Amino acid sequence: MSIYHPASRSSGGLIACLLVVAISPPAAPGSEGEQRFFSPPVRVTDGLTKAGEGYFSPDMTRICYQGVSTDYPFYQIYIQPFDAAAPRIVEPTRVSTGRGRTTCAWFAPDGQRLLFASSHLDPQLSETERTAIKQAEEDARTGRRRRYQWDFDPHMDLFVADLERPAPLAQLTKTPGYDAECSFSPDGKQLLFVSDRDGDPDIYVAEADGRNVRQLTDQPGYDGGPFFSPNGDWIAYRTDRLAEHQLQIHVMRADGSGDTPITAGAGVHWAPYWHPTRPWLIWTGADHSDPTKRPNYDLWLIRYETDENGFHTSEPLRLTDHPGADVLPVFSPDGSLLMWTASRDEEAGRRPSSQLYVSRLKLEAIDAALAAVESQQPRSEEGQ
């Protein structure tokens, strides 16, 4: 695995220091239902205990993601080359410092910089690491598998790495509290992120360099995971403002007005993401209405329309039905590929772990399925 040192690596471009490993992983079989909508998923990450939350570079020649190595307890940020014509596992390069919690990598629109959140400046980092390592060792000894929990690390701030020339990480936020869940607007002029600087996690927008911060949401509870729509007019995000831990998908205009719920009910819905060329919004969802059943996370998609009256949606279409978790879906910039985090290794005889998978979308089949759903259900202007 290559390691990227922002302030000390040699010149010649980041890609030059990567070793491509020509591994062609077997395609993970999908159900008949899944095969209607996309090609057999191909795994594109390996060598890490787990990897996920991946995004494409604007030119689709690289992907970025977060992963946990075998010798460190926290996620670090990685990039690796990507071939859209033949996705495969390639050796990654670490972009983050190698210490602290990191998350939410995102390519700038020029493809030359990488935005992410990191807690490597935590003044008590050594103690934080020791505690996490001790817990991991104890879990390994006892065989305990802990329920997933996200840490709102108060030392998390936003940073930008220059991928083209040696330079120190540029720090964009310094306000005490958790700053993460970040991305740039499509034109690169605005920074969208989540912060608990006012007491609970809310959504903020700023200039791309972190100046002129403005708060967009101010409801009790968690608001997070925001992304601008392709035209920059809307923001999709997740929130548990109605019931703690019961995340729902919402959209709002880029100025924070026109908030509209997309999902509702006893479930957890998160990780919304916009299709770049079609009026589709995808997310991860699971039914939590029956406490005696294990909820399974799958990918769901709607068609939407916008007008002067707001945001209107179709009924949702289920894209995956695998018994393992399918989460954090994203589309490629040209709209042809789907990449998401999944646990599908068991079918190949391996212990399941979260890794990144890529499939080619069957766009016309999805459109036809959405049309069929719409013909059976009246369109709702208030969300599902």
N, C-alpha and C positions, 0 to 999 in steps of 0.2 A: 504494500500500500504506500503510495506516495504521500508526502507531507508538504504542504504549501506554507511557506513562511512569508507573510505579506511584506515584511520590511527587510528581508535578507536574501530572498531567492535570486538566482542569476537571471539575466535578461533572456529574451528569446521567446517569450510567450508561455503561458501556463501549460498549454496543451503539449508543448515540446517535452515536458518533464514527466509525462504520463506513459506508463507501459500498458499497451492494450493487450488484454488477455482474450484471445479468440476462443471463448467458450460459447457453445451454442446450447443453451439449456433446453430440455424438452418442454414443449408447450404443455401447460397444465390443462387437462381436459375440462371443458365446461358442459353444463347441462344442455339439453335441447333448447330450453328457454333462453339460456345465455347465448347459444350459437345463433339464435335469430338476430341478435343485436351486435355481436362483435366476434372477432376471430379468437381462436384459442389463446388464452393469456400466456405471455412469455415473460419469464422472470429475468430481471435485468440487474439485480443486486446480489452480492454474495460476499463472504469473508467477514461479515459483521454479525454480531449476535442478533441484531434486528435493525431494520432500515425502513424509513417511511417518509411521508409528507414530501413527495417529490414534485418538482416543477420543471418545465422545459425552458431552455433559453429561447430568446425571440427567433433565432435562426434554426432552432431545433437540432443543433449540433452538440449540445450538452444538456445534461440534467443536473439539478442540485437536489439535495435531500439531507435529512438528518439520520444518523446511525450511531449505534452503540458498539464499540469495539470489544474484544474479548478481555482487555486489560484495563478498562476504565468504566466507571458506572454511569456516566452521564452521556447524553446525546452530544455528538459533535457534527459539524456541518461539512459536507462533502460535495464535490462535483465530479462528473465523469463524462467522457465523450459518449455521444449517442448517434446511432445510425438508424434513421427512421425506416429505411428500406429493409434492414435486417437487425432488429433490436437484439442485443446480447449482453452478457455480463462483461464488464470492462473494469479494470482496476481503478478504484476511486482515488482522488486526491483530497486530503483534508484541507479545508480553507480556514476553519476556526483555529483558535490557539492551542487546542488540546486540553484545556482545563475549563472547569465551570460547566453549568448547564447551558445548552444552546438550543435554538429552535427557529422555525419559520424562515428558512432561506428563500430568497426571491431575487431573480435577475432584474437588473435595471433594464429599461427598454433598449438601451444601446448595447446590451449584452456584455459590457466590459466591466461592470461592477456587480457585486453581490451583496445584498442586504440581508442581515440576520440579527437575531437577538442573542445576547450572551451575558452570563454572570461571571466572567473570568476576572472581573475587578472586585469581586466580593472580598472584603478585608479579612474575613474569617473562612476563606475558601478551603484551606487545609483541613480545618475541623469539619466543614461540610462534606469534604471528600471522605475523610476517615469514617464518619457516621454512615455514609452511603455504602462504603466498601464493607464495613462490619455487618450491616444489614444484609447485603448480598451474600456474604459468606455464610451467615446464619441460615438464610433461606435455602442456599445450596445444600447445606448440611441436613436440614430438616425436610427438604423437598417441598417447601411451601411455595405456592404461586400466588403472589399478591394481586388483588384487584387493581386494575389500572387507576392511577390517580395522577393528575397534573399538578405540579408544584408551581404556585405563583411566587416565584423567587423574587424577593424585594430588591435584589441586586441585579436584576435583568435589565439591560439597556440595549439600545439599537446601535448597530455598527455597519459600516460599509467597507468591503474589501475590494481593492483595485485588482482585477484579474489580468491586467495587461502589463503593468510595470510595478517594480518594487515600491511599496509605500506602507507606512503603518496603517492599521485599521483607523478609519474615521468614525469617531463617536458622535452620534446624532442626538442622543438624549442623555441627560444627567440628573433629571428630577428624581428625588427619592421615590422608590416604589417600583412595581413591576411594569416594564415597558416591553412589549413583545407583539406577536401576531401581526406582523407588518408586511406591507407591500407598497409598491408605487402605483400611481395612476397610469393609465395607458400612455399619456403623453410625457410621463416622467417628471411632471412638475410638482406633484403632491405626494406626500407620505401619509399613508393610512396605517394606524396602529391601535393597539389596546393598551390602556394604562389604568392602574388602580390608584393613581395619585390623588383622587378625590375621595377615596375610601372604599370603593368597589370598582370592579373592572368595567370601564366604559370605552367607547370608540372615539378616537381623536383623529384629526387631520392637521397636517402642517405642510410647510414648504418642503421640498425634497431634501434640503440640508438640515431639517429639524427646526427651523425658525417658525415663528408665528403660529403656535399651536392653538387649535380651536377644538372644543369639545362638541361632539355631535349627538351623543346619547347621555341621558342622565336619569335613568330609571333604576329603582332598587334591583339588585341582583346582578348577574353577569351578562354583559354584552361583548361578543368577541368574534374572532375569525372573519374579519370583514374583507371584501374584495370589491373593487370598482367593476361595473359592467363594461363591456368592450367600448362603448361610446362615452364612458365616464359620467353618465347622467345618474346612475343608480348605484347603490351599495347593497350587497347581500351579506347577511351576517347571522349569527346564532345568538339566542338569548334564553335565559331561564327566569325572566322577570315574572312570569305567572306562577311557576312552581319550581322550587329549588331543585336543581339537577335535571329537570325535565326540559331539556333544550329544544327549542323550536326555531325554524327558519323564518327570518323576517327580511324585508327589503325596505329601503328608504331612499329618498332622493339624495344626491351628493351633498346637499346643504343640511341634511338631517330631517327634512320635512317629509310628509307623505308616508309615514311608517305603515307598512302593510304586513300582516302575518301570512305566511305561506303554508305552514303546517300547524297542527293543533292536536290535542288529545294526550293520552297517557303513553308517551313515547319519548325517545331521545333522537333528535334530528340535528345534524351538525355538518360542518365542512361543505357549505354551499360553494358552487363554482360555476361561472358563466361559460357557455359555449361561445367561441369567438365569431362565428359566422351565422349561426342559427339562433332563433329566440328560445334557447333551452337553458334551464337551470338544473344542475345536478347536485345531489347531496347524499349523505349517509344517514340512514334511519333504521330504527328498531322499535318494535312494539314492546312496551313495558307494562301493559295493562294486567297481565297475569303473573303474580309474584311466584307462582309455582313452576313457571317455565323459564328457561334460559333464553334471554333475548338474543337474536342473531342480527348482526348489522349487514345491511345490503345497500345497494345503490339505487336511488330513485331519481326520476327526471320529470320535469314539466315543460310544457310550452307556455310562453308568456306573451302578452301584448302590453304596450304602454300607450297612453293617450293623455289628453288634458285632464281626464278624470282619475288617473292613477295607474295602478299595476294590476293586470288581470291574468289569471292562470287557468290552465287546463287541469283535469284530474291527473294525479301522478302516475307514472309508468315505472314498474319495477324492472330493473335491468339485470340484477344478479339474484341467484337463489342458492349459492354455495353454502354448505353448513359451517364453513369458517367465516371469519370476519372480513368484510369488504368495506374499506373506509377510505376517506381522504381522496376522492376522485378529482382529477384535473384533465382538461383537454389540451392537446397540442395547439400551438398558435395557428396552424392551418385548419384545425378542426377535425382532422382525420383520425387521430389517435386518442385513446383513453389510457391514462396511467393512474394507478391507484395502489394503495397499501393493502395487502391481503395475506392471509395465512392458509396457503394451499399446499404446503410441503408434504402433508400426511399422505397424499395420493402418490407421491414419489418415494414413499418409504422413509421419509425423514421426519424428525420431530418438528412439529409446526412452529414457525417463527414468522414474525411480520417482515415482509420483504416487498419490493416494488415489482409490479407486473405491468405489462403494456399489451394492448390489443388494438387492432384496427377496427374502427367503427363501421357498421353497416347503416349508413345514414338514412337511406331511403326506407329501409325496414323499420327503423325507429320512428321516422315520420309517419309511416303507415300505421304503426301500432298506436302512436299518439292520436291519430285521427280516429281510430277505432274506439279508443277510450273516450274521446270527446263526443263521439256519436251516441254513447251510452249514458253519459252524465251531462247535466246542464253545466255550463261554464259558471264559475264562481268569481265574483269580483272581490271577495273578502279573503281568498285563500282557502286552503283545504284544512 
